[in-house]
Amino acid sequence: MDLIKDVVVKPLKIVPDDRGYLMEMMRRDWPEFMGFAQSYLTVCYPGVYKAWHYHKKQHDHFVCASGMAKVVLYDSRPDSPTRGKVNVFHMGHLNPILLRIPVYVYHGFTAEGGQPAIIVNYPTELYNYAEPDEYRLPHNDPSIPYDWEVKHG
C-alpha cells in the first residue's frame, strides 16, 4: 500500500510463552517514538463508526490491543503530495501494528469481526479539556471519499 505522507506503520512482535504472551507497543528506543504526553484506550462497539476527526497539534500512535479494528486515514492537507489519498488498516490480534497518524490527517475507526475493538493511543500532546485539538466531520461526510460499509461479494 502507498502510505499517506508522514504515516508510519511498524509491525509489532508477539512473544508467546506457557503463561500467555507479551507485546511491546511503544519504546523510546524505537525510531517511531516521538515522545508522548499521555496514553489512553478507546473502545469501539461493533456497528459503530468513530469518525472523522483530525488534530492540528498532536500525532496519534494507535495500537489495537484487543479485537480487530478497521482504521481509515484520509489526507486532505492542501500541500501534501498524497492529498486525496485514503489508507485502510486492519489492525489488532491478526495484524499487530503500531500506526502513527500525522497532524491534519482525518482518521476514524470501526470494530471488525463482531467484537469490540480496543485501541490504545499514545498522543504527542495532552488532551486540553477547555480547547480540544479535535476537528470533526460525520462518518458519512461526502467530502471524504470513503464508504464505511463492508464490501460483500
FIZA-396040 format. One line per 5 residues: number of its first residue (from 1); for each residue x, y, z of N, C-alpha, C, O. Coordinates in steps of 0.1 Angstrom, whole numbers, plus 5000, padded with zeros to 4 digits. Example, Ala and Ser with C-alpha at 12.3 -4.5 7.8 and 13.67 -1.06 7.14 Angstrom:
# residues 2
1	5132 4943 5078 5123 4955 5078 5132 4967 5078 5142 4967 5085 | 5128 4978 5071 5137 4989 5071 5129 5000 5079 5134 5011 5080;
# end
This chain:
# residues 153
1	5008 4988 5000 5000 5000 5000 5009 5012 5000 5019 5013 5008 | 5006 5022 4992 5012 5035 4992 5007 5043 5004 4995 5046 5005 | 5016 5046 5013 5011 5053 5025 5010 5068 5023 5017 5074 5015 | 5000 5074 5030 4999 5088 5031 5012 5094 5037 5018 5088 5045 | 5016 5105 5031 5029 5112 5036 5028 5113 5051 5019 5118 5057;
6	5039 5109 5057 5042 5110 5072 5035 5099 5080 5037 5099 5092 | 5027 5091 5074 5021 5079 5081 5032 5069 5083 5040 5066 5074 | 5033 5063 5095 5043 5053 5098 5036 5040 5103 5027 5041 5112 | 5040 5029 5098 5035 5016 5103 5046 5007 5107 5056 5005 5100 | 5045 5002 5120 5056 4993 5125 5049 4980 5129 5041 4980 5138;
11	5054 4969 5123 5049 4956 5128 5053 4954 5142 5064 4957 5146 | 5044 4948 5150 5048 4946 5164 5050 4931 5166 5043 4922 5159 | 5058 4927 5175 5062 4913 5177 5054 4908 5190 5054 4914 5200 | 5048 4897 5188 5041 4890 5199 5051 4879 5204 5055 4871 5196 | 5053 4879 5217 5062 4869 5223 5054 4860 5232 5051 4863 5243;
16	5050 4848 5227 5042 4838 5235 5051 4830 5244 5063 4827 5240 | 5046 4825 5255 5052 4815 5263 5041 4807 5270 5029 4808 5266 | 5045 4798 5279 5035 4789 5285 5024 4797 5293 5013 4791 5295 | 5026 4809 5297 5017 4817 5305 5007 4825 5297 4997 4830 5302 | 5011 4828 5285 5003 4838 5276 5012 4844 5266 5020 4837 5259;
21	5011 4857 5265 5020 4864 5256 5023 4878 5260 5015 4884 5268 | 5033 4884 5254 5037 4898 5257 5038 4905 5243 5043 4899 5233 | 5034 4917 5242 5036 4925 5230 5040 4939 5234 5032 4947 5240 | 5052 4943 5231 5056 4957 5233 5049 4966 5223 5048 4963 5211 | 5043 4977 5228 5036 4986 5219 5043 4999 5216 5041 5005 5206;
26	5052 5004 5225 5059 5016 5223 5071 5016 5232 5071 5012 5244 | 5083 5019 5226 5095 5020 5233 5102 5033 5229 5101 5037 5217 | 5109 5040 5238 5116 5052 5234 5128 5050 5226 5133 5060 5220 | 5133 5038 5225 5145 5035 5216 5141 5031 5202 5149 5028 5194 | 5128 5031 5199 5123 5028 5185 5124 5041 5177 5121 5052 5183;
31	5127 5041 5164 5127 5053 5156 5113 5059 5154 5112 5071 5151 | 5103 5051 5157 5089 5056 5155 5085 5065 5168 5075 5072 5167 | 5093 5064 5178 5090 5071 5191 5092 5086 5189 5102 5091 5185 | 5081 5094 5192 5082 5108 5191 5081 5115 5205 5080 5127 5207 | 5079 5107 5215 5075 5111 5229 5060 5111 5229 5054 5112 5219;
36	5055 5110 5241 5040 5111 5242 5036 5118 5255 5044 5118 5265 | 5025 5124 5255 5020 5132 5266 5012 5124 5276 5011 5127 5288 | 5005 5114 5271 4996 5106 5279 4993 5093 5271 4997 5092 5259 | 4987 5084 5277 4982 5072 5270 4967 5070 5274 4964 5073 5286 | 4959 5065 5265 4945 5061 5268 4941 5050 5259 4947 5048 5249;
41	4930 5044 5263 4924 5034 5254 4910 5039 5251 4903 5046 5259 | 4906 5035 5239 4892 5039 5234 4886 5026 5229 4893 5018 5222 | 4874 5024 5232 4867 5011 5228 4856 5015 5218 4849 5025 5219 | 4855 5007 5207 4845 5009 5197 4837 4996 5196 4842 4985 5194 | 4824 4997 5198 4815 4986 5197 4812 4982 5182 4813 4991 5173;
46	4809 4970 5179 4805 4966 5166 4794 4974 5160 4784 4977 5167 | 4795 4978 5148 4785 4986 5141 4786 5001 5143 4777 5009 5138 | 4796 5005 5151 4798 5020 5154 4810 5025 5146 4820 5018 5144 | 4809 5037 5141 4820 5044 5134 4824 5056 5142 4816 5065 5144 | 4836 5055 5147 4842 5067 5154 4850 5075 5143 4862 5073 5142;
51	4843 5083 5136 4850 5091 5125 4841 5103 5123 4829 5104 5127 | 4847 5112 5117 4861 5116 5113 4866 5127 5122 4858 5135 5127 | 4879 5127 5124 4885 5139 5131 4900 5140 5127 4906 5130 5123 | 4905 5152 5130 4920 5153 5128 4924 5163 5139 4916 5169 5146 | 4938 5164 5141 4944 5172 5151 4953 5182 5144 4960 5178 5134;
56	4955 5194 5149 4964 5204 5144 4978 5203 5151 4988 5207 5145 | 4978 5198 5163 4990 5198 5171 4995 5184 5174 5008 5182 5175 | 4987 5174 5176 4991 5161 5180 4992 5151 5170 4983 5150 5161 | 5002 5142 5171 5003 5130 5163 4997 5119 5172 4999 5119 5184 | 4989 5110 5166 4984 5098 5173 4993 5086 5170 4999 5085 5159;
61	4994 5077 5179 5001 5064 5178 4991 5053 5182 4990 5051 5194 | 4984 5047 5173 4974 5037 5176 4980 5023 5177 4988 5019 5168 | 4976 5015 5187 4978 5000 5187 4964 4994 5191 4958 4998 5201 | 4959 4985 5183 4947 4978 5187 4951 4966 5196 4957 4956 5191 | 4948 4968 5209 4952 4958 5219 4943 4946 5220 4946 4936 5226;
66	4930 4948 5215 4921 4937 5217 4911 4938 5205 4906 4949 5202 | 4907 4926 5199 4898 4926 5188 4905 4930 5175 4917 4930 5174 | 4897 4934 5166 4902 4939 5153 4895 4952 5150 4883 4954 5152 | 4903 4962 5144 4898 4975 5141 4901 4978 5126 4912 4975 5122 | 4892 4984 5119 4895 4990 5106 4897 5004 5109 4888 5012 5112;
71	4910 5009 5107 4913 5023 5109 4915 5029 5095 4923 5024 5087 | 4909 5040 5092 4909 5046 5079 4915 5060 5081 4911 5068 5090 | 4924 5064 5072 4930 5077 5072 4927 5084 5058 4926 5077 5048 | 4925 5097 5059 4923 5105 5047 4931 5118 5047 4930 5125 5057 | 4939 5120 5037 4948 5131 5036 4941 5143 5029 4940 5142 5016;
76	4937 5153 5036 4931 5165 5030 4941 5177 5030 4936 5188 5027 | 4953 5175 5034 4963 5186 5035 4965 5192 5021 4969 5184 5012 | 4963 5205 5020 4965 5211 5007 4978 5210 5000 4980 5209 4988 | 4989 5210 5009 5003 5210 5004 5009 5196 5004 5021 5195 5001 | 5001 5186 5006 5007 5172 5007 5007 5165 4993 4998 5167 4985;
81	5018 5158 4991 5019 5151 4978 5009 5139 4977 5007 5134 4967 | 5004 5135 4989 4994 5124 4989 4980 5130 4992 4971 5122 4997 | 4977 5143 4989 4964 5148 4991 4953 5140 4984 4955 5137 4972 | 4942 5137 4990 4931 5129 4985 4933 5114 4986 4924 5107 4983 | 4944 5110 4992 4947 5096 4993 4940 5090 5006 4939 5097 5016;
86	4935 5078 5005 4929 5071 5016 4937 5059 5019 4941 5052 5010 | 4940 5056 5032 4947 5044 5036 4937 5037 5046 4931 5043 5054 | 4937 5023 5044 4928 5015 5053 4937 5004 5059 4945 4998 5053 | 4936 5003 5073 4945 4994 5080 4935 4985 5088 4926 4990 5095 | 4937 4972 5087 4930 4962 5095 4940 4958 5106 4950 4950 5103;
91	4938 4963 5118 4948 4961 5128 4942 4954 5141 4930 4956 5144 | 4950 4947 5148 4946 4940 5160 4953 4927 5162 4964 4926 5158 | 4946 4917 5168 4953 4905 5171 4957 4897 5159 4967 4889 5160 | 4951 4899 5147 4955 4892 5135 4966 4900 5127 4973 4895 5118 | 4968 4913 5131 4978 4921 5124 4982 4932 5135 4978 4943 5134;
96	4991 4928 5144 4996 4937 5154 5006 4947 5149 5017 4944 5145 | 5001 4960 5148 5010 4971 5143 5008 4983 5152 4999 4985 5159 | 5018 4991 5151 5018 5005 5156 5016 5014 5144 5023 5013 5135 | 5005 5023 5145 5002 5032 5134 5004 5046 5139 4997 5050 5148 | 5013 5053 5132 5015 5068 5135 5006 5076 5126 5007 5074 5114;
101	4997 5084 5131 4988 5092 5123 4993 5107 5125 4993 5112 5136 | 4997 5113 5113 5002 5127 5114 4991 5137 5116 4979 5135 5115 | 4996 5149 5120 4987 5161 5122 4979 5164 5108 4985 5161 5098 | 4967 5169 5109 4959 5173 5098 4954 5161 5089 4948 5164 5079 | 4956 5149 5093 4951 5138 5086 4939 5133 5093 4939 5129 5104;
106	4927 5133 5085 4915 5128 5091 4917 5113 5094 4923 5105 5086 | 4910 5108 5105 4911 5094 5108 4898 5090 5116 4892 5098 5122 | 4896 5077 5115 4885 5071 5122 4886 5056 5122 4895 5051 5115 | 4877 5050 5130 4878 5035 5130 4865 5029 5134 4856 5036 5139 | 4864 5016 5131 4853 5008 5135 4858 4994 5139 4869 4990 5135;
111	4850 4987 5147 4853 4973 5151 4850 4964 5139 4841 4966 5132 | 4858 4954 5138 4856 4943 5128 4854 4930 5135 4860 4928 5146 | 4847 4921 5129 4846 4907 5134 4836 4905 5145 4836 4895 5152 | 4827 4915 5148 4816 4912 5157 4820 4914 5172 4812 4912 5181 | 4832 4918 5175 4837 4920 5188 4841 4935 5190 4845 4941 5180;
116	4841 4941 5202 4846 4954 5204 4861 4955 5200 4868 4945 5202 | 4865 4966 5195 4879 4969 5193 4884 4978 5203 4878 4989 5206 | 4895 4975 5210 4901 4983 5220 4914 4989 5214 4924 4981 5211 | 4915 5002 5213 4927 5008 5207 4934 5016 5219 4927 5024 5226 | 4947 5014 5220 4955 5022 5229 4961 5033 5220 4967 5030 5210;
121	4961 5046 5225 4967 5057 5218 4978 5063 5227 4976 5065 5239 | 4989 5067 5220 4999 5075 5227 5000 5088 5219 5009 5090 5211 | 4992 5098 5223 4992 5111 5216 5004 5119 5220 5009 5117 5232 | 5009 5128 5212 5021 5136 5215 5018 5148 5223 5027 5155 5228 | 5005 5151 5225 5000 5163 5233 4990 5158 5243 4983 5149 5241;
126	4990 5166 5254 4980 5163 5264 4966 5168 5259 4965 5178 5252 | 4956 5161 5263 4942 5165 5259 4939 5177 5267 4940 5178 5279 | 4935 5188 5260 4931 5200 5266 4916 5201 5267 4909 5202 5257 | 4911 5199 5279 4896 5198 5281 4889 5211 5277 4878 5211 5272 | 4895 5223 5279 4889 5236 5276 4889 5238 5261 4880 5244 5256;
131	4900 5234 5254 4901 5237 5240 4907 5224 5233 4918 5224 5230 | 4898 5214 5231 4903 5202 5225 4909 5204 5211 4903 5212 5203 | 4920 5197 5208 4926 5198 5195 4919 5187 5186 4926 5178 5182 | 4906 5189 5183 4899 5179 5175 4890 5187 5166 4882 5196 5170 | 4890 5183 5153 4882 5190 5143 4875 5178 5136 4881 5170 5130;
136	4861 5179 5137 4853 5167 5134 4844 5169 5121 4840 5180 5118 | 4842 5158 5115 4832 5156 5105 4824 5144 5108 4829 5135 5114 | 4811 5142 5103 4804 5130 5104 4810 5118 5097 4817 5121 5087 | 4808 5106 5101 4814 5094 5095 4810 5093 5080 4817 5087 5072 | 4799 5099 5076 4795 5098 5062 4796 5111 5054 4788 5113 5045;
141	4805 5120 5059 4806 5133 5052 4810 5130 5037 4820 5123 5035 | 4803 5137 5028 4807 5134 5014 4820 5140 5009 4825 5137 4998 | 4826 5149 5017 4839 5154 5013 4850 5144 5015 4861 5146 5010 | 4848 5133 5022 4858 5123 5023 4854 5111 5015 4843 5105 5017 | 4862 5107 5005 4858 5096 4996 4860 5082 5002 4868 5074 4997;
146	4852 5079 5012 4853 5066 5018 4839 5062 5023 4832 5069 5029 | 4835 5049 5020 4822 5043 5024 4826 5033 5035 4833 5023 5031 | 4821 5034 5047 4824 5025 5058 4818 5011 5057 4822 5002 5064 | 4808 5010 5048 4801 4997 5047 4810 4986 5042 4819 4988 5034 | 4808 4974 5047 4815 4962 5043 4812 4959 5029 4800 4959 5025;
151	4822 4956 5021 4820 4952 5007 4818 4937 5006 4828 4930 5008 | 4806 4933 5003 4803 4919 5002 4805 4914 4987 4804 4921 4978 | 4808 4901 4986 4809 4895 4973 4822 4890 4969 4824 4884 4958;
# end
